[in-house]
Amino acid sequence: MPEEIQAVCPFCSLHCADLRLKIDEGRLLGIYPACALAETSFLHSIADMASTQISDFRINASLEAARISFQQARQPVIVLTGNVENQAVSSAVKLAQRWSAVLTCEEDGSGSTLSLSTRTAGSLSASLGELSRLDMAVLCGLDSGSLPPRLGDFLGNYFNEGLFQLDRLNSLESIRQLRLALRGDPPDLPMVLCDLATRINAVSSGLLLFGLDWIHGDQALCTELLLWLKDLNQHKRWVGLYLPPASNSFGVVETLLAETGYPGNLRFRQENIEYSPYLWQVERLLKQGWTDLCVVIGQPSANFKEALRKHSDFKTILVSPETPDFPVSQWLPCARPGFDAPGLLQRMDGVPLEVQSIFPSRRPAADALLAGMLPELPL
């Protein structure tokens, strides 16, 4: 008989907690409220899980091979994607400490660090319900079509004509001009910026939603964004939110901060930790041929997969719930938190959420597989 289960969706940074799944003997019959991303992702994960059940013997053999790879490696690099639960991050730290590895994030920490910085310049909302009480929203480096479906619907429904977009073209100068207009010293603004400045000055609250493509690698632009948000909060209430590219980007960075004091880009040497956001950046390490063993945890992005394809003169171990669609030396299938394993994730507005197993399977959790790569902690 079909049953209805309330679940937290693990597939984007919203982590909607109001989804109801209609399930019959492991088959997904429907999702309410409707979300194309959630439905497609659940159906894909059900099919992928069915094809990746593995025996305990194969798991143990794979872990022994991984331990040997670590023993033989000159310099291992461990890469966390944003699709990893918090417990796996803690296990990755222990693994890096044991094997004197570099531990880095696919995103290199810049976007997530920016999101943490907004706490000093603005505020992070605790719920979408709070955002609905704001007067307007400005998308910085984003458009409504690039947003998660339910977030796009939410912003369109609540802000309607109060939804504005700033594109990448001349973005640095645009923000500087808007800051001057806010201070009562308006420059000769283009018409589109003049309309936006007038609206900002007329309202008492709003939202700045940042996109990764707009801020990545541009320190001056990041600085201007934070200064603009700080200026907006002098006499008004403006919320700053960063839209991460993966479902648990914030959870990954905040767990690293709690475990090590740094948001990634670390090298472990005996009892010491070296932190360098540029030197220990994953794509730089790959391009320079600095590593001979790369352990990727989670689901890498298309850009990172391409980087791995271009610089593949080393052994690659992938710990992921997804069947790899790029060359790897070894794949260790793991369970996905919120799908076939419990776990702790963090929403884009900073709220931590416990997710449960909905479709039980025999796939081990990522943190258990990482612990199994430690000689003193067999699985």
Number of C-alpha atoms within 10 A of each C-alpha: 5 13 11 14 12 14 19 20 25 28 23 22 24 23 24 18 13 12 18 18 21 17 18 12 9 12 13 15 14 13 19 14 13 13 13 12 14 23 19 11 15 18 13 12 19 16 12 14 23 9 10 18 14 14 11 13 9 11 18 16 12 18 22 17 14 20 17 13 18 24 12 12 18 13 16 26 28 25 25 28 27 26 27 27 29 25 18 24 24 19 20 24 21 16 21 21 19 18 20 21 26 28 26 26 25 23 25 24 21 19 26 24 17 20 21 18 14 20 15 11 21 24 20 22 18 13 14 13 10 10 22 17 12 19 20 24 26 21 18 23 19 21 15 16 8 11 14 19 16 17 16 14 13 16 19 15 12 17 19 13 10 17 19 20 17 19 14 14 10 9 17 17 12 18 19 17 20 21 22 16 20 17 11 9 11 14 13 10 14 10 9 11 17 17 12 18 19 13 14 22 15 10 13 16 20 25 24 21 17 23 21 19 14 20 20 16 13 12 11 10 18 19 14 18 25 20 18 20 23 22 18 23 18 11 10 15 18 27 25 24 24 22 23 22 19 19 25 28 30 31 27 28 25 23 21 22 13 11 14 15 12 20 24 30 22 25 23 19 15 11 8 10 16 14 20 13 17 11 13 21 22 27 16 12 16 20 14 9 13 15 20 19 22 26 22 22 28 23 22 23 16 11 10 16 16 12 15 21 13 11 15 17 13 18 16 22 20 24 26 23 26 21 17 16 8 10 14 18 12 16 19 24 24 28 24 28 26 23 24 24 21 18 21 18 29 23 22 27 20 18 16 16 17 12 22 20 16 19 17 14 16 15 22 21 23 28 21 16 23 25 20 22 25 21 13 9 10 14 16
